Amino acid sequence: MQNDIPNIFQQHNIILFDAICVLCNGWAKFLIKNDRQKKFKLASVQSPLGEAILKHYGMSTENYTTMVVILKGQRYLESAALLKVLQRLGMPYSLLSAGFIIPQAIRDFLYRRVALNRYQLFGTTDYCLLPSAENQQHFLEYAIHD
């Protein structure tokens, strides 16, 4: 699978999310609802595919501290990842990408405060967000097996 990763990056914009995090699951559900053009494919960091992508970038497969967004092979983390996604969702969400005017150090500091405390603030779940028949086209695993 590791050898296929660069090819996958050329075909899909990818969002890796922490599937046991309630906040992250909520974000994934938001994307399923609002990414009507299916610009992004979701993958759990706990899945074999998610772990392969993390390994490709030399990132931890055990300690998840940020959402990872990959656009044409370019990796974005922390606040830049969030804003890049919002920018591509269209109106009204793209207006929130004005957050890029805030210096990155400040944006990332705020992002990290939430990310590092997300389990305490929002909780965890014992189940992964499973794709239903109507939303599986939003998940990377299904896209690469079609």
C-alpha positions as CSV (number, residue, x, y, z in Angstrom):
1,M,0.0,0.0,0.0
2,Q,2.9,2.4,0.8
3,N,3.9,2.3,-2.9
4,D,0.5,3.4,-4.0
5,I,0.4,6.5,-1.8
6,P,1.8,9.0,-4.3
7,N,-0.6,7.8,-6.9
8,I,-3.5,8.2,-4.5
9,F,-2.4,11.8,-3.7
10,Q,-2.6,12.7,-7.4
11,Q,-6.2,11.4,-7.6
12,H,-7.7,12.6,-4.4
13,N,-7.8,15.4,-1.9
14,I,-7.6,13.7,1.5
15,I,-8.6,14.5,5.0
16,L,-7.3,12.3,7.8
17,F,-9.3,12.4,11.0
18,D,-9.2,10.8,14.5
19,A,-12.1,8.4,14.4
20,I,-12.4,8.0,18.2
21,C,-12.6,11.7,18.8
22,V,-16.2,13.0,19.1
23,L,-15.2,16.5,17.7
24,C,-13.4,14.9,14.8
25,N,-16.3,12.6,14.0
26,G,-18.5,15.7,14.1
27,W,-16.2,17.4,11.6
28,A,-16.3,14.3,9.3
29,K,-20.1,14.3,9.5
30,F,-20.1,18.1,8.7
31,L,-17.9,17.4,5.6
32,I,-20.2,14.6,4.4
33,K,-23.1,16.9,4.6
34,N,-21.5,20.0,3.2
35,D,-18.9,18.7,0.6
36,R,-21.6,18.4,-2.0
37,Q,-19.1,18.2,-4.9
38,K,-17.1,15.5,-3.0
39,K,-13.9,17.4,-3.3
40,F,-12.4,15.5,-0.3
41,K,-12.1,11.9,0.7
42,L,-12.0,11.0,4.3
43,A,-9.8,8.5,6.0
44,S,-9.4,7.6,9.6
45,V,-5.9,7.8,11.1
46,Q,-6.6,4.5,12.8
47,S,-7.3,2.7,9.4
48,P,-4.5,0.9,7.6
49,L,-4.7,3.4,4.8
50,G,-4.6,6.3,7.2
51,E,-1.6,4.8,8.9
52,A,0.2,4.3,5.6
53,I,-0.4,8.0,4.7
54,L,1.0,9.1,8.1
55,K,4.0,6.8,7.7
56,H,4.6,8.3,4.2
57,Y,5.0,11.7,5.9
58,G,7.0,10.4,8.8
59,M,4.2,11.2,11.2
60,S,3.3,9.2,14.4
61,T,0.7,6.5,14.0
62,E,0.0,6.4,17.7
63,N,-0.3,10.0,18.8
64,Y,-2.7,12.1,16.8
65,T,-2.4,15.8,17.4
66,T,-3.8,17.4,14.2
67,M,-6.0,16.8,11.3
68,V,-4.0,16.2,8.1
69,V,-5.2,17.5,4.8
70,I,-3.5,16.5,1.6
71,L,-4.1,18.6,-1.6
72,K,-2.3,17.3,-4.7
73,G,0.3,15.7,-2.5
74,Q,0.9,18.8,-0.4
75,R,0.4,18.2,3.3
76,Y,-1.3,20.8,5.5
77,L,-1.6,20.6,9.3
78,E,-3.3,22.4,12.2
79,S,-5.0,25.7,11.3
80,A,-3.8,25.7,7.7
81,A,-5.5,22.3,7.2
82,L,-8.8,23.5,8.6
83,L,-8.7,26.8,6.6
84,K,-7.7,25.0,3.3
85,V,-10.8,22.7,3.7
86,L,-13.1,25.6,4.4
87,Q,-11.7,27.6,1.5
88,R,-12.7,24.8,-0.9
89,L,-16.2,24.1,0.5
90,G,-17.7,27.1,-1.2
91,M,-20.0,29.8,0.3
92,P,-20.6,30.5,3.1
93,Y,-17.8,28.4,4.6
94,S,-15.1,29.8,2.2
95,L,-15.6,33.2,4.0
96,L,-14.0,31.6,7.1
97,S,-10.8,31.2,5.2
98,A,-10.3,34.9,5.9
99,G,-8.7,33.4,9.0
100,F,-5.5,33.2,6.9
101,I,-5.0,36.9,7.7
102,I,-4.3,35.9,11.3
103,P,-0.6,35.1,11.8
104,Q,0.0,31.3,11.6
105,A,1.7,31.2,15.0
106,I,-1.5,32.5,16.7
107,R,-3.8,30.3,14.6
108,D,-1.8,27.2,15.3
109,F,-1.5,28.1,19.0
110,L,-5.3,28.2,19.2
111,Y,-5.7,25.1,17.1
112,R,-3.4,23.2,19.4
113,R,-5.2,24.2,22.6
114,V,-8.4,22.6,21.2
115,A,-6.6,19.6,19.6
116,L,-4.6,18.7,22.6
117,N,-7.7,18.9,24.9
118,R,-10.3,17.5,22.5
119,Y,-10.9,14.2,24.3
120,Q,-11.4,16.1,27.6
121,L,-13.6,18.8,26.0
122,F,-15.7,16.7,23.7
123,G,-15.1,13.1,24.7
124,T,-14.3,9.9,22.8
125,T,-16.4,7.3,21.2
126,D,-16.0,3.5,21.0
127,Y,-17.2,3.3,17.5
128,C,-15.8,4.6,14.2
129,L,-17.8,6.7,11.8
130,L,-18.8,4.0,9.4
131,P,-19.8,4.9,5.8
132,S,-23.3,4.2,4.9
133,A,-24.4,3.2,1.4
134,E,-25.3,6.9,0.7
135,N,-22.1,8.4,2.0
136,Q,-19.4,5.9,1.2
137,Q,-18.3,8.0,-1.8
138,H,-16.9,10.4,0.7
139,F,-14.4,7.8,2.1
140,L,-11.0,7.3,0.5
141,E,-11.0,3.5,1.1
142,Y,-14.0,3.1,-1.1
143,A,-12.7,5.5,-3.8
144,I,-9.5,3.6,-4.3
145,H,-11.3,0.2,-4.5
146,D,-13.8,1.3,-7.2
